[in-house]
């Protein structure tokens, strides 16, 4: 008798059955695929290229490990928020291309989150530059 699709034992996604190291390895592969997909987005690609310069620069500019961590983490935070914003936009676009107030609202809030992360990053970096050179 085939398994009942509504029973709690049935798996909608067979990937959920993975355990231990096998699950970790597959999750890492999905993460790499996500970064590759992000690279296809212009904004993420620009932020990643900027991060390639800013993260090493954080080690030169920062005068303590806390300063280095703050400088580097704000750069990485921008990239994280950009990926999450792209997730929201992709999910909404998957639902349908027609205009809807809630879709617009979700996309606008994702964009606002990116803006706030950029402002935080810029503020921390300007503060560090001011502290170092002023």
C-alpha positions as CSV (number, residue, x, y, z in Angstrom):
1,X,0.0,0.0,0.0
2,X,1.5,3.4,-1.0
3,X,2.2,5.9,1.9
4,X,-0.6,8.3,2.7
5,X,0.6,11.8,1.6
6,X,-1.2,13.4,4.5
7,X,0.4,11.2,7.2
8,X,3.1,12.7,9.4
9,X,5.5,10.0,8.2
10,X,5.4,11.1,4.5
11,X,8.2,13.4,3.4
12,X,7.3,16.3,1.2
13,X,11.0,17.0,0.7
14,X,13.3,14.0,0.8
15,X,16.2,16.3,1.7
16,X,14.7,16.7,5.2
17,X,15.5,13.1,5.9
18,X,19.3,13.7,5.7
19,X,21.1,13.5,9.0
20,X,24.5,14.4,10.5
21,X,27.4,15.1,8.3
22,X,25.5,14.3,5.1
23,X,22.9,17.0,6.0
24,X,25.7,19.5,6.7
25,X,27.5,18.8,3.4
26,X,24.3,19.2,1.4
27,X,23.4,22.4,3.3
28,X,26.8,23.8,2.4
29,X,26.2,22.9,-1.2
30,X,22.9,24.8,-1.1
31,X,24.6,27.8,0.5
32,X,27.2,27.8,-2.4
33,X,24.3,27.7,-4.9
34,X,22.7,30.6,-3.1
35,X,25.9,32.7,-3.3
36,X,26.1,31.8,-7.0
37,X,22.5,32.9,-7.5
38,X,23.2,36.1,-5.5
39,X,26.2,36.8,-7.8
40,X,23.7,37.0,-10.6
41,X,22.1,40.0,-8.9
42,X,23.8,43.3,-9.8
43,X,23.5,44.9,-6.3
44,X,24.9,41.8,-4.5
45,X,27.7,41.5,-7.0
46,X,28.6,45.2,-6.5
47,X,28.5,44.8,-2.7
48,X,30.6,41.6,-2.8
49,X,33.3,43.3,-4.9
50,X,33.3,46.2,-2.5
51,X,33.5,43.7,0.4
52,X,36.6,42.2,-1.2
53,X,38.3,45.5,-0.7
54,X,36.7,46.7,2.6
55,X,37.2,43.5,4.7
56,X,41.0,43.5,4.2
57,X,41.0,47.2,4.7
58,X,39.2,46.7,8.1
59,X,42.3,44.9,9.3
60,X,44.4,47.9,8.5
61,X,42.0,50.6,9.7
62,X,40.8,48.8,12.9
63,X,43.0,49.4,15.9
64,X,41.6,46.6,18.0
65,X,39.8,43.3,17.3
66,X,36.5,44.9,18.2
67,X,37.0,47.7,15.6
68,X,38.1,45.2,13.0
69,X,35.0,43.0,13.8
70,X,32.6,46.0,13.6
71,X,34.0,47.2,10.3
72,X,34.1,43.7,8.7
73,X,30.7,42.6,10.1
74,X,28.8,45.7,8.9
75,X,30.1,45.0,5.4
76,X,29.0,41.4,5.6
77,X,25.7,42.5,7.1
78,X,25.0,44.5,3.9
79,X,25.5,41.4,1.8
80,X,23.3,39.3,4.1
81,X,20.5,41.8,4.0
82,X,20.8,42.0,0.2
83,X,20.5,38.3,-0.1
84,X,17.4,38.3,2.1
85,X,15.9,41.1,0.1
86,X,16.5,39.1,-3.1
87,X,14.7,36.2,-1.4
88,X,11.7,38.3,-0.7
89,X,11.6,39.7,-4.2
90,X,12.0,36.2,-5.8
91,X,9.3,34.7,-3.7
92,X,6.9,37.5,-4.6
93,X,7.8,37.3,-8.3
94,X,7.1,33.6,-8.1
95,X,3.6,34.2,-6.9
96,X,2.8,36.4,-9.9
97,X,3.8,39.4,-12.0
98,X,0.6,41.4,-11.3
99,X,0.7,44.4,-9.1
100,X,-0.5,44.0,-5.5
101,X,-0.3,46.4,-2.6
102,X,1.1,43.7,-0.2
103,X,3.7,42.6,-2.8
104,X,4.8,46.2,-3.2
105,X,4.9,46.7,0.5
106,X,7.1,43.6,1.1
107,X,9.5,44.6,-1.7
108,X,9.7,48.2,-0.3
109,X,10.4,47.0,3.2
110,X,13.2,44.7,1.9
111,X,14.7,47.6,0.0
112,X,14.4,49.7,3.2
113,X,16.3,47.0,5.1
114,X,19.1,47.1,2.6
115,X,19.2,50.9,2.9
116,X,19.4,50.8,6.7
117,X,22.2,48.2,6.5
118,X,24.1,50.5,4.1
119,X,23.6,53.5,6.3
120,X,24.9,51.5,9.3
121,X,27.9,50.3,7.4
122,X,28.7,53.8,6.1
123,X,28.3,55.3,9.6
124,X,30.6,52.7,11.2
125,X,33.2,53.2,8.5
126,X,33.0,57.0,8.7
127,X,33.3,56.9,12.5
128,X,36.4,54.6,12.2
129,X,38.0,56.9,9.6
130,X,37.3,59.9,11.8
131,X,38.7,58.2,14.9
132,X,41.9,57.1,13.0
133,X,42.7,60.3,11.1
134,X,41.0,63.2,12.8
